[in-house]
Amino acid sequence: MVMDELDTAAAKMPTSAADKAKKKAGTTTPQAGAAERLAATKRMLDERSQKWWSEAKTMTPGESTEGIVSCRLPEGRQFMTKDDCLAQGGKTEDGRG
C-alpha cells in the first residue's frame, strides 16, 4: 500500500519541459542523459575558451609589463624578462645577448 502511494505521488510530480521533450524523443536512459550533459558541457567550455582567447591581451591581467622584452629563441619568438631571455641563449630586439 505504501509503495502504491509513493508510485502515485511520483507520477503526479511536475516535470520540466526538457524532461517531457526527452521522453517524447526516446532518450530517457540515464546514460543518454549523461552523455548529452557531457557533450553540452564540452561545447560550452569550448565556446568560453574560444571567446577568452579572442579577447585575451595578457596571460596575467594587472601585472606590469615593465622589463618584458621580445626574445628570439631557436624555437621561435617569446616574451619574457631580458634576464630570462639571455639565460636561455636568446637574443633581445636590441640585438644584445
C-alpha positions as CSV (number, residue, x, y, z in Angstrom):
1,M,0.0,0.0,0.0
2,V,2.8,2.4,0.9
3,M,4.6,1.6,-2.4
4,D,1.4,2.3,-4.4
5,E,1.1,5.7,-2.7
6,L,4.7,6.5,-3.5
7,D,4.3,5.5,-7.1
8,T,1.1,7.6,-7.4
9,A,2.8,10.6,-5.8
10,A,5.8,10.3,-8.1
11,A,3.6,10.1,-11.2
12,K,1.8,13.3,-10.1
13,M,5.1,15.3,-9.6
14,P,5.6,18.0,-12.2
15,T,8.5,17.5,-14.6
16,S,10.3,20.1,-16.6
17,A,9.6,20.8,-20.3
18,A,13.0,19.4,-21.1
19,D,12.2,16.1,-19.4
20,K,9.0,15.8,-21.3
21,A,10.8,16.5,-24.6
22,K,13.4,13.9,-23.9
23,K,10.6,11.3,-23.1
24,K,9.0,12.1,-26.4
25,A,12.3,11.8,-28.2
26,G,13.0,8.5,-26.5
27,T,16.3,9.5,-24.8
28,T,15.2,8.7,-21.2
29,T,18.1,6.4,-20.3
30,P,20.5,7.7,-17.7
31,Q,23.5,7.1,-19.9
32,A,22.0,9.1,-22.8
33,G,21.1,11.9,-20.5
34,A,24.6,11.9,-19.0
35,A,26.2,11.8,-22.5
36,E,24.1,14.8,-23.6
37,R,25.0,16.8,-20.5
38,L,28.7,16.0,-21.0
39,A,28.5,17.0,-24.7
40,A,26.7,20.2,-23.8
41,T,29.4,21.0,-21.1
42,K,32.2,20.4,-23.6
43,R,30.6,22.7,-26.1
44,M,30.1,25.4,-23.5
45,L,33.7,25.2,-22.3
46,D,34.9,25.2,-25.9
47,E,32.9,28.3,-26.7
48,R,34.1,30.1,-23.5
49,S,37.7,29.1,-24.3
50,Q,37.5,30.5,-27.8
51,K,35.9,33.7,-26.6
52,W,38.6,34.1,-23.9
53,W,41.4,33.6,-26.4
54,S,39.8,36.0,-28.9
55,E,39.7,38.7,-26.2
56,A,43.0,37.9,-24.3
57,K,45.6,40.5,-24.2
58,T,47.9,39.2,-21.5
59,M,48.1,36.0,-19.5
60,T,48.0,37.7,-16.1
61,P,45.8,40.8,-16.1
62,G,47.0,43.6,-14.0
63,E,50.6,42.5,-14.0
64,S,53.1,45.1,-15.1
65,T,54.8,44.5,-18.5
66,E,57.8,46.6,-17.5
67,G,61.0,44.7,-18.2
68,I,59.4,42.3,-20.7
69,V,61.2,42.0,-24.0
70,S,60.8,40.2,-27.2
71,C,63.2,37.2,-27.2
72,R,64.3,35.4,-30.3
73,L,65.0,31.7,-29.5
74,P,65.7,28.8,-31.8
75,E,62.2,27.5,-31.3
76,G,60.6,30.9,-32.0
77,R,59.9,34.3,-30.5
78,Q,58.7,34.6,-26.9
79,F,58.1,37.4,-24.5
80,M,59.9,37.3,-21.1
81,T,62.3,39.3,-18.9
82,K,65.6,40.2,-20.5
83,D,67.5,38.1,-17.9
84,D,65.4,35.0,-18.7
85,C,66.0,35.6,-22.4
86,L,69.7,35.8,-22.0
87,A,69.8,32.8,-19.7
88,Q,68.1,30.7,-22.4
89,G,70.5,31.8,-25.0
90,G,68.1,34.1,-26.8
91,K,68.6,37.5,-28.4
92,T,66.6,40.5,-27.5
93,E,65.2,43.0,-30.0
94,D,68.1,45.4,-29.4
95,G,70.5,42.6,-30.6
96,R,72.2,42.2,-27.2
97,G,72.7,38.8,-25.7
